[in-house]
Each structure stands twice: as structure tokens, then as C-alpha cells.
Amino acid sequence: MVCTNAFSALFARTLLRASAHASPVRSLSSLASTSTAHSLRSNLLPRTRIPCTNATTSAFSSKVTSQLIRSRFQSTAASAASTTTNAAAAVAPAADIVVKPIVGYWMLTISAMTFGIVVVGGMTRLTESGLSIVEWNLIKGMKPPRSQAEWEEEFAKYKQFPEYKILNHGMSLEEFKRIFYYEWSHRMLGRAIGAAFILPGIFFAARGMLSKNIARRSLIIGALIGFQGALGWYMVKSGLDEQLMQTPGATPRVSQYRLAAHLGSAFLIYTGAFMTGLKVLTDYSISKGAYQSLASAINNPVLKRFKGAAHGIVGLVFLTAISGAFVAGLDAGLVYNEFPLMGGRLMPPVDELFDSHFVHKDDHPTLGLWRNMFDNQVTVQFNHRVLATTTFTAVSSLFLYSRALPLPPHVRLGVNVLMGVACGQVGLGIATLLYMVPVSLGTAHQAGSLTLLTSALYLMHSMKKIPVLRKIPLK
């Protein structure tokens, strides 16, 4: 005859089939429920029939079967729950780590100190003080001369090099002290930046306060700071070369190529620290629910072209600043002190732009062109004018284009500030040229270039896509 447990098995099978098909699959959890049901059907029910010989055996068999079903149900349900959890973890995106604001303020402090050293470096160059310290001692060099004997010893070292012999012959000790302190201040500020980066960085890393992304960025910035110190001394050495004494008409000054690399490296450090600081603070604010009302406006596809143009402005500003370093390195600002014309023309004569003096007999044609582009004072100034005009035109065009776009308030503020700073920088550049590069205007113009870059970077950052989902702060 048919056993009682057979009816129980048939009932359990029917119940499971009904629960599995009660509703369509609409989510990961319902999908897991369906798979669980199939798993239960295949694992709960006994695969072999248990014949019923008598009432006692039937009751015992039914009890055993019930315990078997209950045991298999518990183990299968636990396995299915584990599978569901793993599947959900695989599908759901991991939450981004948001670093605490103090790390962002640390990065902004590094960028502010870098801004300061760029300004001091500009003053050091304009006062022709960069070659006053002829040695590089990381620790010993922190202490300036104090006694008269120490000053005399330092001055005697300076007298051995071309700048004193050619340009500053007859300089008094008091005059030497003035240029010495410019260079010493520049180097001390560099040491301060190194300490301000290393000490807090070690603390934050040891406390686990840096996400992988921020830690990676910090390592790159730290490497650039170390590289910048070595590059600075490498630049100074180019102006201490004794071969300058053997070259007729040579002017003791640092290589314009090394100067441009030194300034470019400083700009990269500033950019990295500034953008990292903004990222940390913005991500933390987003994790607290800020900017959500602006997400739809900033993420608007209509602004895609505007975002690309903002990135291009950053590149143009950087390139123009580097061309300015070549102008400074060659004292090219002392030729054609007029604007907008150059010698009464929009561009100087071709034989001045491509002077045969910079083309050697055995040179490849492109090498002569290269020398004129980067060694010829007239060509270098003309290049800077063209790049500056291009940058200002691009900023003005972006400003006009933004008038027709639905920009959020903070983005529109960024565009307006960028336009204002660009106008100020152009005015400073023209004034610096007309007044033959006085120290005050030259320093302000160099500071203005970094201010313009800051404005462009902020605008680029303000257009960053805002995620709608909140992030989890790092504890």
C-alpha cells in the first residue's frame, strides 16, 4: 500500500512548487528564492521509497522521514542563504572610501606653501640672487652665517664663480648679504615644505587615515617634492659652470631649460596637492549628503563640451607659464618693450625670429629651428605673447559660451573668477613688459600665473560628476 510518508512527501513537493511560482522574479533576492526552492525540492525529499509493512513501521518511517526533511531543510536553507549573500556582494558595488577632511586641509596647506615658494623663487630670480649660495647642504645649510668671519668665508666662496667675476665684481659684503638671504629663504621654504609633507604624511599613514587612492597620490606628490629639490640644485649648478668664463659675451645665469623644468615641477606639485585637497573635502561633503541637489545640473550631458573646454584651459595656462620661464631665463622681457606691436609690427622680422646665429654649420635643419625657438630672445618673447593671447582668447570664449548654459551657481562663479583673473594677468604682463621687468611687477606676474592656474583648476574640479549614492567615511 502507499505509505503515509509518501503523502507527506507529495504535499511538501506541491507546496514548494507553489511557493516557487507564486510571483515572477524581479530582484536578486527573489532570484535567490527561486533557486532555493529548486534546491529544496531536490534535496529535501528522499530519493527512494520506504515501503510500509505495518502501522508501527509506518509511524516510525514517517517520523524518520520528517526528521530527515527538517534536517535537510535547515542545511539547504543555510547554504542557499550563503549563496544569496555572496551573489549580492558580487553584484553590489563596493562603497568608496572617503578620507577625513584633515587630510584635505593638509594637502591644501602643501599647495599654499608651494604657491609661496614660487613667489619667493620669482623674487630670487629677479634680484639675481639664485647663485649666491654655491653649495648644497641639506642640514648644515639651514644655519646662515652669523659672525663676521663666517660672512667673509661665504663671500669668498661666491667670489670664485663666474657671476661675481663677470657681473658683480666689486660687490660689497652688505650687498652680498642681501642676495644671500633671498636664496637662503627660498631654500628654507623648500625644506619646510618637505617637513610639512613628510611628518603629517607618516602620521596619517600610520593611523590608516589614507585611502589607497589618496595614498597613491601622496606618494607621487612626495616623489615630486624630492625631485624638485634635486632639480633646483641641478639648475643652480648650470649657472656656476666655469666654462662661462671661456665663452665670449656669455652671461652667468642658469640654463633656461632647467629653469623651465624647475618651475614646471613646482606647478605640478601645486596642482597635485591642490586637486587632492579639493577631492578629499568634496568627497567628504558628498558623503554627508551635500551637493545632491546639484547632481542633475552638473551631470547634465549638455555640459560635456564645456567640461572639455575647461580641461583645455588648464593645459593652455600651464603651457603659457612654462613659456614664461624661458622668457625669464633668457631675460627676453628686456627686448621689444612695447605692446601690442614689436618694433612697429605685429611680429618681428623673420631674420630676427630665425636668426642664423643660432644655426650651426653641421646642424640638422630642425636643430637650428629648435635653438631659435628656445634660445633666441626675440622668438621666445614672441612665443610667449602668442600663447598668452591664445589663452586669454580661449578664456574669453569660454566665458561667453557659459552665458548660454544652465550652470550651477558655484560653477558660474568659477567661470567669472577665471575671466577676472585672466584680465588681471594680461594687464600685469603688459605692465611688466612696458616697465622693463621691475621686481615688483615681475613677481606679481609670476604669482598671477599660478593664480590663473588655480582658477582654471577650481573650475575644472567644480564640473566633476557628482555620484548620487552616498559614500562611507573612513573611520
C-alpha positions in Angstrom: 0.0 0.0 0.0 1.0 3.7 -0.3 2.9 4.9 2.9 2.0 8.0 5.0 5.4 9.5 4.3 4.7 9.2 0.6 1.7 11.5 1.0 3.8 13.8 3.2 6.5 13.9 0.5 3.9 14.6 -2.2 2.4 17.5 -0.1 5.9 19.0 0.5 6.7 18.8 -3.2 3.5 20.5 -4.1 4.0 23.3 -1.5 7.5 24.0 -2.7 6.4 24.1 -6.3 3.6 26.6 -5.5 5.9 28.9 -3.5 8.5 28.9 -6.3 6.0 30.0 -8.9 3.9 32.4 -6.7 5.4 35.6 -8.3 7.8 36.5 -11.2 11.5 37.1 -10.5 12.0 40.8 -10.0 15.2 41.2 -8.0 18.3 39.4 -6.8 16.6 38.2 -3.6 13.6 36.8 -5.5 16.0 35.1 -7.9 17.8 33.6 -4.9 14.4 32.4 -3.5 13.6 30.6 -6.8 17.0 28.8 -6.8 16.5 28.0 -3.2 13.1 26.4 -3.9 14.5 24.2 -6.6 17.4 23.3 -4.3 15.0 22.4 -1.6 12.9 20.2 -3.9 15.9 18.2 -5.0 17.5 17.9 -1.6 14.6 17.7 1.0 12.7 14.8 -0.4 14.0 11.2 -0.1 15.1 9.7 -3.4 13.9 6.2 -2.5 10.5 4.9 -1.5 10.2 3.5 2.0 7.7 0.6 1.9 5.2 0.4 4.8 4.9 -3.0 6.3 2.7 -2.3 9.3 1.3 0.6 11.3 4.2 0.7 13.7 6.8 0.7 10.9 4.7 3.3 9.1 4.7 5.6 12.1 8.4 5.1 12.7 9.1 5.7 9.0 7.0 8.8 8.9 8.9 10.2 12.0 12.3 9.4 10.5 11.3 11.0 7.2 10.1 14.2 9.0 13.4 14.5 10.8 15.2 13.9 7.6 13.2 16.6 5.8 13.7 19.0 8.7 17.5 18.4 8.8 17.9 18.7 5.0 15.7 21.9 5.0 17.9 23.6 7.6 21.2 22.7 5.9 19.9 23.6 2.4 18.4 26.9 3.5 21.6 27.9 5.2 23.6 27.0 2.0 21.1 29.0 -0.1 21.3 32.0 2.2 25.0 31.9 2.0 24.8 31.7 -1.8 22.4 34.6 -1.9 24.6 36.8 0.3 27.7 36.0 -1.9 25.8 36.8 -5.0 24.5 40.1 -3.7 28.0 41.0 -2.6 29.3 40.3 -6.0 26.7 42.3 -7.8 26.5 45.3 -5.4 29.3 47.9 -6.0 31.7 48.4 -3.1 31.4 51.7 -1.3 34.1 54.2 -2.0 36.3 55.2 0.9 36.1 58.9 1.9 39.1 60.3 3.8 38.6 62.7 6.7 38.8 66.5 6.0 42.0 67.0 7.9 43.9 65.2 5.1 42.4 67.6 2.6 43.4 70.6 4.7 46.9 69.1 4.9 47.1 68.9 1.1 45.8 72.5 0.7 48.5 73.6 3.2 51.1 72.0 1.0 49.7 73.7 -2.1 49.7 77.1 -0.3 53.3 76.7 0.8 54.2 75.7 -2.8 52.5 78.9 -4.0 54.6 80.8 -1.6 57.9 79.3 -2.7 57.0 80.0 -6.3 56.6 83.7 -5.4 59.9 83.7 -3.4 61.6 81.9 -6.2 60.5 84.6 -8.7 61.9 87.3 -6.4 65.1 85.4 -6.1 65.5 85.2 -9.8 64.5 88.8 -10.5 67.0 90.1 -7.9 69.7 87.8 -9.4 70.2 86.1 -6.1 69.9 82.5 -7.1 73.7 81.9 -7.5 74.7 83.5 -4.2 74.9 80.1 -2.3 77.3 77.9 -4.2 76.9 74.8 -2.1 74.1 72.4 -1.2 74.0 71.1 2.3 70.6 69.8 3.4 71.3 70.1 7.2 74.3 72.3 7.5 72.9 74.8 5.1 70.0 75.6 7.4 72.2 77.9 9.5 73.1 81.2 7.9 76.4 82.9 8.7 76.4 84.8 12.0 79.8 86.2 12.7 81.8 88.5 10.5 84.3 85.7 9.9 81.5 83.3 8.7 80.2 86.0 6.3 83.7 86.6 4.9 84.1 82.9 4.3 80.8 82.6 2.5 81.5 85.7 0.4 85.0 84.3 -0.5 83.3 81.1 -1.9 81.0 83.3 -4.1 83.9 85.2 -5.5 85.3 82.1 -7.1 82.5 81.7 -9.6 81.6 83.5 -12.9 78.7 85.6 -11.6 80.9 87.6 -9.3 83.8 87.8 -11.7 81.8 88.9 -14.7 78.7 90.7 -13.3 79.2 91.6 -9.7 82.9 92.4 -9.5 83.4 94.9 -6.7 80.2 93.9 -4.8 80.3 94.8 -1.1 79.7 92.4 1.7 76.4 94.1 2.6 75.2 93.7 -1.0 76.1 90.1 -0.9 74.2 89.6 2.3 71.0 90.9 0.6 71.1 88.4 -2.3 72.3 85.6 0.1 69.1 85.9 2.2 66.9 85.7 -0.8 68.3 82.4 -1.9 68.6 81.2 1.7 64.9 82.0 2.3 64.0 80.1 -0.9 65.8 77.0 0.2 64.5 77.1 3.8 60.9 77.3 2.5 61.7 74.2 0.4 62.9 72.4 3.5 59.7 73.5 5.3 57.6 72.1 2.6 59.4 68.8 2.8 58.9 68.6 6.6 55.2 69.7 6.3 54.7 66.9 3.9 56.6 64.0 5.5 55.7 64.3 9.1 51.9 64.5 8.8 52.0 62.0 6.0 53.7 59.4 8.2 51.1 60.1 10.9 48.2 59.8 8.6 49.5 56.6 7.0 50.3 55.0 10.4 46.8 55.8 11.6 45.2 54.3 8.5 43.7 57.6 7.5 44.6 57.4 3.8 42.6 55.5 1.3 44.5 53.7 -1.4 43.8 56.4 -4.0 44.9 59.2 -1.7 48.0 57.3 -0.5 49.0 56.8 -4.2 48.5 60.5 -4.9 50.5 61.4 -1.8 53.4 59.2 -2.8 53.5 60.8 -6.2 53.5 64.3 -4.7 56.2 63.3 -2.2 58.4 62.0 -5.0 57.9 65.2 -6.9 58.9 67.3 -3.9 62.1 65.2 -3.5 62.8 65.5 -7.3 62.2 69.2 -7.1 64.9 69.7 -4.5 67.4 67.8 -6.6 66.3 69.7 -9.7 66.8 73.0 -8.0 70.4 72.3 -7.2 70.9 70.9 -10.8 69.6 74.2 -12.1 71.9 76.3 -9.9 74.9 74.3 -11.0 74.3 75.3 -14.6 75.0 78.9 -13.5 78.2 78.0 -11.7 79.8 76.4 -14.7 83.4 77.7 -15.1 83.1 77.3 -18.9 81.1 80.5 -18.9 84.4 82.3 -18.3 85.7 80.9 -21.6 82.7 81.9 -23.7 82.9 85.4 -25.2 79.8 87.5 -24.3 78.4 84.9 -22.1 76.1 86.0 -19.2 76.3 83.9 -16.0 72.8 82.6 -15.4 71.1 79.3 -15.0 70.0 77.3 -18.0 66.6 78.3 -19.2 65.8 74.7 -19.9 66.5 73.7 -16.3 64.6 76.8 -15.0 61.6 75.9 -17.0 61.8 72.3 -15.7 62.1 73.6 -12.1 59.1 75.9 -12.5 57.1 73.2 -14.2 57.8 70.8 -11.4 56.7 73.3 -8.9 53.4 73.8 -10.8 52.9 70.0 -10.9 53.3 69.8 -7.1 50.9 72.6 -6.6 48.4 71.1 -9.0 48.6 67.7 -7.4 48.3 68.9 -3.8 45.5 71.4 -4.6 43.4 69.0 -6.6 43.9 66.2 -4.0 42.8 68.6 -1.2 39.7 69.6 -3.1 38.9 65.9 -3.8 39.1 64.9 -0.2 36.9 67.8 1.0 34.4 67.4 -1.7 34.1 63.6 -1.3 33.6 64.0 2.4 30.8 66.6 1.8 29.1 64.3 -0.7 29.2 61.5 1.8 27.3 63.8 4.2 24.6 64.4 1.6 25.9 67.7 0.2 25.7 68.7 -3.5 22.9 66.1 -4.1 20.6 68.9 -5.3 23.2 69.9 -7.9 23.9 66.5 -9.2 21.4 66.6 -12.0 22.6 70.1 -13.1 26.3 69.1 -13.1 25.8 65.7 -14.6 23.8 67.3 -17.5 25.1 65.9 -20.8 24.7 69.4 -22.3 27.8 70.5 -20.3 30.0 67.8 -21.8 31.6 70.2 -24.3 32.0 72.9 -21.6 33.8 70.4 -19.3 36.2 69.5 -22.1 36.9 73.2 -22.8 37.7 73.8 -19.1 40.3 71.0 -19.2 41.8 72.6 -22.2 42.1 75.9 -20.5 44.2 74.3 -17.7 46.6 72.9 -20.3 46.9 76.3 -22.0 47.6 78.1 -18.8 50.3 75.6 -17.8 51.9 75.8 -21.3 51.9 79.6 -21.2 53.5 79.7 -17.8 56.3 77.4 -18.9 57.0 79.6 -21.9 57.2 82.5 -19.4 60.0 80.6 -17.7 62.0 80.7 -20.9 61.4 84.4 -21.1 62.7 84.8 -17.6 65.7 82.5 -18.1 66.9 84.5 -21.2 65.9 87.9 -19.9 63.8 88.1 -23.1 61.4 90.5 -21.4 64.1 93.2 -21.9 63.7 93.2 -25.7 60.7 94.9 -27.6 59.3 96.7 -24.5 56.1 97.7 -26.3 52.7 96.2 -26.8 50.8 95.0 -28.9 53.4 95.7 -31.6 57.0 94.6 -31.8 59.2 97.2 -33.5 56.1 98.8 -35.0 54.9 95.4 -36.4 52.6 92.7 -35.2 55.6 90.3 -35.4 59.3 91.0 -35.7 61.2 90.4 -38.9 61.7 86.8 -40.0 65.5 87.1 -39.8 65.2 88.0 -36.1 62.7 85.2 -35.4 65.0 82.7 -37.1 68.4 84.2 -36.6 71.3 82.4 -38.4 73.4 83.0 -35.4 71.6 80.0 -33.7 72.2 77.7 -36.7 75.5 75.9 -36.7 77.1 74.7 -39.9 76.8 71.0 -39.2 73.3 71.2 -37.6 70.3 69.3 -38.8 67.7 71.9 -40.0 65.3 71.1 -37.2 68.1 71.7 -34.6 68.5 75.2 -35.8 64.8 75.8 -35.6 64.8 74.3 -32.0 67.6 76.7 -30.9 65.7 79.7 -32.3 62.5 78.6 -30.5 64.2 78.2 -27.1 67.5 80.2 -27.2 66.6 83.3 -29.3 65.3 86.1 -27.0 63.1 87.6 -29.8 61.5 84.3 -30.7 61.0 83.3 -27.0 59.2 86.6 -26.3 57.1 86.3 -29.4 56.1 82.7 -28.5 55.0 83.9 -25.0 52.9 86.6 -26.5 51.2 84.2 -28.9 50.5 81.7 -26.1 49.3 84.4 -23.7 46.9 85.8 -26.4 45.7 82.3 -27.2 45.0 81.6 -23.6 43.2 84.9 -23.0 41.1 84.3 -26.1 40.2 80.8 -25.0 39.1 82.0 -21.5 37.1 84.8 -23.0 35.4 82.4 -25.4 34.6 80.0 -22.6 33.2 82.9 -20.6 30.9 84.0 -23.4 29.8 80.4 -24.1 28.9 79.9 -20.5 26.3 82.6 -20.7 24.0 80.4 -22.6 24.5 77.3 -20.4 22.4 76.2 -17.3 25.4 76.3 -14.9 25.1 75.7 -11.2 25.9 78.8 -9.1 29.3 77.6 -7.9 30.4 76.7 -11.5 29.3 80.1 -12.8 31.2 81.8 -10.0 34.3 79.8 -11.1 33.9 81.0 -14.7 33.5 84.6 -13.6 36.6 84.4 -11.3 38.6 82.8 -14.1 37.7 85.6 -16.5 38.6 88.3 -14.0 42.0 86.7 -13.1 42.8 86.3 -16.8 42.2 90.1 -17.3 44.4 90.9 -14.4 47.2 88.6 -15.6 47.1 90.2 -19.0 47.3 93.6 -17.5 50.3 92.6 -15.3 52.1 91.1 -18.2 51.8 94.2 -20.4 52.8 96.4 -17.5 55.8 94.2 -16.7 56.9 94.4 -20.4 56.4 98.2 -20.7 58.3 99.0 -17.5 61.2 96.6 -18.4 60.5 93.9 -15.7 60.8 95.6 -12.3 61.0 93.2 -9.4 57.6 94.1 -8.0 55.7 93.7 -11.3 57.7 90.6 -12.4 56.9 88.9 -9.1 53.2 89.8 -9.3 53.1 88.5 -12.8 54.6 85.1 -11.8 52.1 84.9 -8.9 49.4 85.8 -11.3 50.2 82.9 -13.5 49.7 80.5 -10.6 46.5 82.3 -9.5 45.2 81.9 -13.1 46.1 78.2 -12.9 44.3 77.9 -9.6 41.1 79.5 -11.0 41.2 77.1 -14.0 41.8 74.1 -11.7 38.9 75.1 -9.5 36.6 75.4 -12.5 37.6 72.0 -13.8 37.0 70.5 -10.3 33.6 72.2 -9.9 32.4 70.4 -13.0 33.3 66.9 -11.7 30.5 64.5 -11.9 28.6 64.1 -8.6 27.7 60.5 -7.6 24.1 60.2 -6.4 24.9 57.4 -3.9 26.5 58.4 -0.7 29.8 57.1 0.3 31.1 55.6 3.6 33.6 57.8 5.5 36.8 56.2 6.6 36.9 55.6 10.3 
